[in-house]
Amino acid sequence: MKIFAYEHFLNNITDLTIDLIPMGLECIQSSSKEEFVNILKKDQNIPILLTGTEDTGLLKIVREINQSIYIFYIVKNTMKPEMMKTLTPFNISAIINFSESSSHIAEEIVHNIVANNISKKDQRVHIRVRPKDKEIIQSAVCIKDTGRFIKGRVIDISAGGCAIKFDNPSEVSLLTPRTVYDPLLLKIDETGIKAVATLIAIRNNAAGFHFDNIEHSDMRKLSAYIYRQIMGNYDVLEKTLTQENAV
């Protein structure tokens, strides 16, 4: 599920974005008002706007573009009561108190998604990304019966699991669906990540795994990688929108 964040109410919006990834939420950022409006027009399937803006003119534009979008409004202690009254016409779906803790705000966002019964069209729980052509995410799966690791490379990955294409197709026969493998090792940007994972399915010499357990520190490393992939994709979108507007 996508969340569009406008105005950097946190010192580092990146922290919130990374905290949301394991929850299956993709936080899109905008660097300018023009870019914000362009993306909102381009992607009508964004269900939630997260903002603390006092620009009521912008909120009016949001409602003109997308009447059904849920607006989660971040309130700081310094906000005047008069400002809260001006928000009434914009049908604010949730008020979230500002916190310096990005994880606290992430929890509040999830709570309000449940409270508002917001669902997503995409049935996938987590955001899935593919390594770029020049990237290689190395992997190794421990086969305890034989005391050996079989190696491969990740062809797609999310906070919930990954698909691995193995270097030696003949070794795939050592894997058994619905079996828990401990550990499954990943090497992302020279950083090691360890997981306990269940093998879901095998196709040719590739296998899909569901992560059953990853330590918090390793999940944050994985989420940071997914964040960089997502932002790379939106850099491409921003360039495309800029080119279209120039025509």
Order of alpha helices (4+ residues) and beta strands (2+ residues): beta-alpha-beta-alpha-beta-alpha-beta-alpha-beta-alpha-beta-beta-beta-beta-beta-beta-alpha
